[in-house]
Amino acid sequence: MKHLLGNLMLSASMVLAVLPGVASAQTPAEGDDKSRRSRAQQLMGATAPKLAELTDDVLYGDIWERPQLSKRDRSLVTVAALIAMNRPDQLRSHLAMARQNGVTEDELIETITHLAFYAGWPNAVSAVAVAKDVFGRE
């Protein structure tokens, strides 16, 4: 059960592409201005308000703010997990977040290359395609 819950929370974090430090969860009733709602609220608040709240308050409000790992390191760990699980849709947003958190494009490409040997060649090739798109490379 813990494994399933952990995967669910990790998947939710990947789907959302919210930046650390985003405003805490608000329900649509608390404000009609979509720009004031968190990314979690915008993407799933109407359908799964509790999951959006947990994403805002626990995942990004607590876990991403813990001092034991920097946001840069958390981004590298998250990118590695997404590559290993072959989650290209979520990888896209987390590559961009990793860049904002100080990870260089060269470091991300090296992470993909390294993971080819641990997470599988097809996963790495898929990740390169996503990185190429995110980084605007030809």
ROSE-4610 file (N, C-alpha, C; in Angstrom, 1 decimal, always signed):
// ROSE-4610
residu = [M/M/M/K/K/K/H/H/H/L/L/L/L/L/L/G/G/G/N/N/N/L/L/L/M/M/M/L/L/L/S/S/S/A/A/A/S/S/S/M/M/M/V/V/V/L/L/L/A/A/A/V/V/V/L/L/L/P/P/P/G/G/G/V/V/V/A/A/A/S/S/S/A/A/A/Q/Q/Q/T/T/T/P/P/P/A/A/A/E/E/E/G/G/G/D/D/D/D/D/D/K/K/K/S/S/S/R/R/R/R/R/R/S/S/S/R/R/R/A/A/A/Q/Q/Q/Q/Q/Q/L/L/L/M/M/M/G/G/G/A/A/A/T/T/T/A/A/A/P/P/P/K/K/K/L/L/L/A/A/A/E/E/E/L/L/L/T/T/T/D/D/D/D/D/D/V/V/V/L/L/L/Y/Y/Y/G/G/G/D/D/D/I/I/I/W/W/W/E/E/E/R/R/R/P/P/P/Q/Q/Q/L/L/L/S/S/S/K/K/K/R/R/R/D/D/D/R/R/R/S/S/S/L/L/L/V/V/V/T/T/T/V/V/V/A/A/A/A/A/A/L/L/L/I/I/I/A/A/A/M/M/M/N/N/N/R/R/R/P/P/P/D/D/D/Q/Q/Q/L/L/L/R/R/R/S/S/S/H/H/H/L/L/L/A/A/A/M/M/M/A/A/A/R/R/R/Q/Q/Q/N/N/N/G/G/G/V/V/V/T/T/T/E/E/E/D/D/D/E/E/E/L/L/L/I/I/I/E/E/E/T/T/T/I/I/I/T/T/T/H/H/H/L/L/L/A/A/A/F/F/F/Y/Y/Y/A/A/A/G/G/G/W/W/W/P/P/P/N/N/N/A/A/A/V/V/V/S/S/S/A/A/A/V/V/V/A/A/A/V/V/V/A/A/A/K/K/K/D/D/D/V/V/V/F/F/F/G/G/G/R/R/R/E/E/E]
num = [1/1/1/2/2/2/3/3/3/4/4/4/5/5/5/6/6/6/7/7/7/8/8/8/9/9/9/10/10/10/11/11/11/12/12/12/13/13/13/14/14/14/15/15/15/16/16/16/17/17/17/18/18/18/19/19/19/20/20/20/21/21/21/22/22/22/23/23/23/24/24/24/25/25/25/26/26/26/27/27/27/28/28/28/29/29/29/30/30/30/31/31/31/32/32/32/33/33/33/34/34/34/35/35/35/36/36/36/37/37/37/38/38/38/39/39/39/40/40/40/41/41/41/42/42/42/43/43/43/44/44/44/45/45/45/46/46/46/47/47/47/48/48/48/49/49/49/50/50/50/51/51/51/52/52/52/53/53/53/54/54/54/55/55/55/56/56/56/57/57/57/58/58/58/59/59/59/60/60/60/61/61/61/62/62/62/63/63/63/64/64/64/65/65/65/66/66/66/67/67/67/68/68/68/69/69/69/70/70/70/71/71/71/72/72/72/73/73/73/74/74/74/75/75/75/76/76/76/77/77/77/78/78/78/79/79/79/80/80/80/81/81/81/82/82/82/83/83/83/84/84/84/85/85/85/86/86/86/87/87/87/88/88/88/89/89/89/90/90/90/91/91/91/92/92/92/93/93/93/94/94/94/95/95/95/96/96/96/97/97/97/98/98/98/99/99/99/100/100/100/101/101/101/102/102/102/103/103/103/104/104/104/105/105/105/106/106/106/107/107/107/108/108/108/109/109/109/110/110/110/111/111/111/112/112/112/113/113/113/114/114/114/115/115/115/116/116/116/117/117/117/118/118/118/119/119/119/120/120/120/121/121/121/122/122/122/123/123/123/124/124/124/125/125/125/126/126/126/127/127/127/128/128/128/129/129/129/130/130/130/131/131/131/132/132/132/133/133/133/134/134/134/135/135/135/136/136/136/137/137/137/138/138/138]
x = [+0.8/+0.0/+0.9/+2.0/+2.9/+3.5/+3.8/+4.4/+3.4/+2.2/+1.1/+0.9/+0.8/+0.6/+1.8/+3.0/+4.2/+4.2/+3.8/+3.8/+2.7/+1.6/+0.5/+0.9/+1.6/+2.0/+3.1/+4.0/+5.1/+4.4/+3.5/+2.8/+2.0/+1.4/+0.7/+1.6/+2.8/+3.8/+4.2/+4.4/+4.9/+3.9/+2.6/+1.5/+1.4/+1.6/+1.2/+2.2/+3.4/+4.4/+4.3/+4.0/+3.9/+5.3/+5.5/+6.8/+6.8/+7.9/+7.9/+7.6/+6.9/+6.6/+5.3/+4.5/+3.3/+2.3/+1.3/+0.3/-0.4/-0.8/-1.4/-2.8/-3.3/-4.5/-5.7/-6.5/-7.7/-8.8/-9.9/-11.0/-11.5/-12.2/-12.7/-13.7/-14.3/-15.3/-14.5/-13.3/-12.5/-12.0/-12.0/-11.6/-11.9/-12.5/-12.8/-11.7/-10.7/-9.5/-8.6/-8.6/-7.8/-6.3/-5.9/-4.4/-4.0/-4.9/-4.6/-4.6/-5.2/-5.3/-4.0/-3.6/-2.3/-2.5/-1.4/-1.4/-2.2/-2.1/-2.8/-4.3/-4.7/-6.1/-6.6/-5.9/-6.3/-6.4/-5.5/-5.5/-6.5/-6.7/-7.5/-8.4/-8.4/-9.2/-10.6/-11.2/-12.7/-13.0/-12.1/-12.4/-11.9/-10.7/-10.1/-9.5/-10.4/-10.0/-9.0/-9.2/-8.3/-6.9/-6.8/-5.5/-4.8/-5.5/-4.9/-4.4/-5.2/-4.8/-3.6/-3.5/-2.4/-1.1/-1.3/-0.2/+0.3/-0.5/-0.1/+0.5/-0.2/+0.2/+1.3/+1.2/+2.1/+3.3/+3.0/+4.1/+5.0/+4.3/+5.1/+5.3/+4.3/+4.4/+5.3/+5.5/+6.3/+7.5/+7.3/+8.3/+9.4/+8.9/+9.9/+10.6/+10.1/+10.6/+11.6/+11.7/+12.5/+14.0/+14.7/+16.1/+17.1/+16.8/+17.8/+18.3/+17.5/+17.9/+17.5/+18.4/+18.1/+17.1/+16.4/+15.5/+16.2/+17.4/+18.2/+18.3/+18.7/+18.9/+17.5/+16.5/+15.2/+14.7/+15.1/+14.8/+15.5/+16.8/+17.6/+17.0/+16.6/+16.0/+14.7/+13.9/+12.6/+12.8/+13.7/+13.9/+14.4/+15.3/+15.8/+14.6/+13.8/+12.6/+11.7/+11.5/+10.6/+11.2/+12.5/+13.2/+13.0/+13.3/+13.3/+11.9/+10.9/+9.5/+8.9/+9.7/+9.3/+8.0/+8.0/+6.9/+7.2/+7.2/+7.7/+6.8/+5.5/+4.6/+5.0/+5.3/+5.7/+7.1/+8.0/+9.4/+9.5/+8.7/+8.7/+8.7/+7.7/+7.6/+8.7/+9.2/+10.2/+11.6/+11.8/+13.1/+13.1/+12.0/+11.9/+12.1/+11.5/+11.6/+13.1/+13.7/+15.1/+16.0/+15.7/+16.5/+16.3/+15.1/+14.8/+15.5/+15.7/+16.3/+17.8/+18.4/+19.8/+20.5/+19.8/+20.4/+20.7/+21.9/+22.2/+21.7/+21.6/+21.1/+22.1/+23.4/+24.5/+24.3/+24.0/+23.8/+22.6/+21.6/+20.4/+20.6/+21.3/+21.6/+22.5/+23.5/+24.4/+23.6/+22.6/+21.7/+21.0/+20.5/+19.8/+20.7/+21.9/+22.9/+23.3/+23.5/+23.8/+22.7/+21.5/+20.3/+20.0/+20.6/+20.4/+20.8/+21.9/+22.5/+21.8/+21.0/+20.3/+18.8/+18.2/+16.8/+16.3/+17.2/+16.9/+17.1/+17.6/+17.9/+16.6/+15.5/+14.3/+13.9/+14.0/+13.6/+14.5/+15.8/+16.7/+16.5/+16.2/+15.9/+14.6/+13.6/+12.4/+12.7/+13.5/+13.9/+14.7/+15.5/+16.3/+15.3/+14.3/+13.3/+12.6/+12.3/+11.6/+12.6/+13.8/+14.8/+15.0/+15.1/+15.4/+14.2/+13.0/+11.9/+11.9/+12.1/+12.1/+13.3/+14.4/+15.6/+15.6/+14.7/+14.6/+15.8/+16.4/+17.5/+17.0/+17.8/+17.5/+18.2]
y = [-1.2/+0.0/+1.2/+1.3/+2.4/+2.6/+1.5/+1.6/+2.3/+1.8/+2.4/+3.8/+4.2/+5.6/+6.5/+5.9/+6.7/+6.9/+5.9/+6.0/+7.0/+7.0/+7.9/+9.3/+9.6/+10.9/+11.4/+10.5/+10.8/+11.1/+10.3/+10.5/+11.8/+12.1/+13.4/+14.6/+14.5/+15.6/+15.7/+14.7/+14.7/+15.3/+15.0/+15.5/+16.9/+17.5/+18.8/+19.9/+19.7/+20.7/+22.0/+21.9/+23.1/+23.4/+24.7/+25.1/+25.1/+24.8/+24.9/+26.3/+26.4/+27.7/+28.3/+27.5/+28.0/+28.2/+29.1/+29.4/+28.1/+28.1/+26.9/+26.6/+25.5/+25.1/+26.0/+26.3/+27.0/+26.3/+26.2/+25.6/+26.7/+26.3/+27.3/+28.3/+27.8/+28.7/+29.8/+29.6/+30.6/+31.8/+31.6/+32.6/+32.2/+33.1/+32.8/+33.1/+33.8/+34.2/+32.9/+32.3/+31.1/+31.4/+32.6/+32.9/+32.8/+32.9/+32.9/+31.4/+30.5/+29.1/+28.4/+27.5/+26.8/+25.9/+25.4/+24.6/+23.3/+22.8/+21.6/+21.8/+23.0/+23.3/+23.5/+24.1/+24.3/+23.0/+22.1/+20.8/+19.8/+19.7/+18.7/+19.1/+20.3/+20.7/+20.5/+20.7/+20.5/+19.0/+18.1/+16.7/+16.0/+16.3/+15.7/+16.7/+17.4/+18.5/+18.1/+16.9/+16.5/+16.2/+15.6/+15.3/+16.6/+17.6/+18.9/+19.5/+19.4/+20.0/+19.3/+18.0/+17.2/+17.6/+17.7/+18.1/+19.5/+20.4/+21.8/+21.8/+21.2/+21.4/+20.4/+19.2/+18.1/+18.0/+17.8/+17.5/+18.8/+19.9/+21.1/+22.0/+22.0/+22.8/+22.3/+20.9/+20.3/+19.6/+18.6/+17.7/+18.5/+19.3/+20.0/+21.1/+21.5/+22.6/+22.0/+20.7/+20.2/+20.5/+20.9/+21.4/+20.3/+19.0/+17.9/+17.7/+18.1/+18.1/+19.4/+19.9/+21.2/+20.9/+22.0/+21.8/+21.3/+21.7/+21.2/+19.7/+19.2/+17.7/+17.0/+17.6/+17.0/+16.9/+17.9/+17.9/+16.8/+16.6/+15.5/+14.1/+14.0/+12.7/+12.5/+13.5/+13.4/+13.1/+13.8/+13.5/+12.1/+11.6/+10.2/+9.2/+9.5/+8.6/+8.6/+9.7/+9.8/+9.1/+9.2/+8.5/+7.0/+6.5/+5.1/+4.5/+5.3/+4.8/+5.1/+5.7/+6.1/+6.9/+8.0/+9.0/+10.3/+10.2/+11.4/+12.6/+12.4/+13.6/+14.4/+13.7/+14.3/+14.8/+14.1/+14.4/+15.8/+16.1/+17.4/+18.6/+18.6/+19.7/+19.7/+18.5/+18.4/+18.7/+18.5/+19.0/+20.5/+21.2/+22.6/+23.1/+22.4/+22.8/+22.6/+21.5/+21.3/+22.4/+22.9/+24.0/+25.3/+25.5/+26.6/+26.4/+25.2/+24.9/+24.7/+25.1/+25.2/+24.0/+23.1/+21.9/+22.4/+22.1/+22.5/+21.5/+22.0/+21.0/+19.9/+20.2/+19.2/+18.2/+18.6/+17.7/+16.8/+17.3/+16.6/+15.5/+15.9/+15.0/+13.9/+14.2/+13.2/+12.3/+12.8/+12.0/+10.9/+11.4/+10.5/+9.4/+9.8/+8.9/+7.8/+8.3/+7.4/+6.4/+6.9/+6.0/+5.0/+5.2/+4.3/+2.9/+2.9/+1.6/+1.0/+1.8/+1.4/+1.3/+2.1/+2.1/+1.7/+1.4/+0.8/+1.8/+1.3/+2.1/+2.8/+2.1/+2.7/+3.9/+3.8/+4.9/+6.1/+5.9/+7.0/+7.6/+6.8/+7.4/+8.2/+7.8/+8.6/+9.9/+9.8/+11.0/+12.0/+11.5/+12.4/+13.2/+12.5/+13.1/+14.2/+14.0/+15.0/+16.2/+15.8/+16.9/+17.8/+17.1/+17.9/+18.9/+18.5/+19.4/+20.5/+20.1/+21.1/+22.1/+21.6/+22.5/+23.3/+22.9/+23.6/+23.3/+22.1/+21.7/+21.0/+21.1/+20.4/+19.1]
z = [+0.0/+0.0/+0.0/+0.8/+0.8/-0.5/-1.2/-2.5/-3.5/-3.5/-4.3/-4.1/-2.8/-2.4/-2.9/-2.7/-3.1/-4.6/-5.4/-6.8/-7.2/-6.5/-6.8/-6.6/-5.4/-5.2/-6.1/-6.5/-7.5/-8.8/-9.2/-10.5/-10.5/-9.4/-9.3/-9.5/-8.8/-8.9/-10.3/-11.0/-12.4/-13.4/-13.1/-14.0/-13.9/-12.7/-12.5/-13.0/-13.0/-13.4/-12.6/-11.4/-10.6/-10.1/-10.0/-9.5/-8.0/-7.3/-5.9/-5.5/-4.4/-3.9/-4.4/-5.2/-5.7/-4.6/-4.9/-3.8/-3.4/-2.1/-1.6/-2.3/-2.0/-2.7/-2.4/-3.4/-3.3/-4.1/-3.6/-4.4/-5.3/-6.4/-7.3/-6.6/-5.6/-4.9/-4.2/-3.8/-3.1/-4.0/-5.3/-6.2/-7.6/-8.3/-9.7/-10.6/-10.2/-11.0/-11.1/-12.3/-12.5/-12.3/-12.5/-12.4/-10.9/-10.0/-8.6/-8.0/-8.8/-8.4/-8.7/-7.9/-8.2/-9.5/-10.0/-11.2/-10.9/-9.7/-9.3/-9.3/-8.8/-8.7/-10.2/-11.0/-12.4/-13.1/-12.9/-13.7/-13.1/-11.8/-11.3/-10.1/-9.7/-8.5/-8.6/-9.8/-9.9/-9.9/-10.3/-10.4/-9.1/-8.7/-7.5/-6.6/-5.9/-5.0/-3.9/-3.3/-2.2/-2.8/-3.9/-4.5/-4.9/-5.4/-5.7/-4.4/-3.3/-2.0/-1.5/-1.6/-1.1/-1.9/-3.2/-4.1/-3.7/-3.5/-3.1/-1.7/-0.7/+0.7/+1.1/+0.7/+1.2/+0.2/-1.1/-2.0/-2.2/-2.6/-2.9/-1.7/-0.8/+0.4/+1.5/+1.5/+2.5/+1.9/+1.1/+0.6/-0.2/-1.1/-1.9/-1.1/+0.0/+0.8/+1.9/+2.1/+3.2/+2.9/+3.9/+3.6/+3.4/+3.6/+3.5/+2.1/+1.1/-0.3/-0.9/-1.7/-2.4/-3.5/-4.0/-5.0/-6.3/-6.5/-7.6/-7.5/-6.3/-6.2/-6.3/-5.8/-5.9/-7.4/-8.1/-9.5/-10.2/-9.9/-10.5/-10.2/-8.9/-8.5/-9.2/-9.3/-10.0/-11.5/-12.2/-13.6/-13.7/-12.9/-13.0/-12.8/-11.9/-11.6/-12.9/-13.4/-14.6/-15.8/-16.0/-17.1/-16.8/-15.6/-15.3/-15.4/-15.1/-15.3/-16.7/-17.5/-18.9/-18.9/-18.3/-18.2/-18.9/-20.3/-21.1/-20.9/-20.7/-20.5/-19.2/-18.1/-16.9/-16.9/-17.7/-17.8/-18.4/-19.4/-20.1/-19.1/-18.2/-17.2/-16.2/-15.8/-14.8/-15.3/-16.6/-17.2/-17.2/-17.5/-17.4/-16.0/-15.0/-13.6/-13.2/-13.6/-13.3/-13.7/-14.9/-15.4/-14.5/-14.1/-13.2/-11.9/-11.5/-10.2/-10.3/-11.4/-11.5/-12.2/-12.7/-13.4/-14.8/-15.3/-16.7/-17.7/-18.9/-20.0/-20.1/-20.0/-20.1/-19.0/-17.8/-16.7/-16.9/-17.5/-17.7/-18.8/-19.9/-21.0/-20.4/-19.6/-19.0/-18.1/-17.4/-16.6/-17.4/-18.6/-19.5/-20.0/-20.4/-20.9/-19.8/-18.6/-17.5/-17.3/-17.3/-17.0/-18.1/-19.3/-20.4/-19.9/-19.1/-18.7/-17.4/-16.7/-15.5/-15.7/-16.5/-16.7/-18.0/-18.9/-20.2/-21.4/-22.5/-23.6/-24.2/-24.3/-24.9/-24.0/-22.7/-21.8/-22.0/-22.2/-22.5/-23.8/-24.8/-26.2/-26.1/-25.4/-25.3/-24.5/-23.5/-22.7/-23.6/-24.4/-25.3/-26.2/-26.7/-27.6/-26.9/-25.6/-24.8/-24.5/-24.1/-23.8/-25.1/-26.2/-27.5/-27.7/-27.4/-27.5/-26.5/-25.2/-24.1/-24.3/-24.7/-24.8/-26.2/-27.1/-28.3/-29.2/-29.1/-29.9/-31.2/-32.2/-33.5/-33.6]
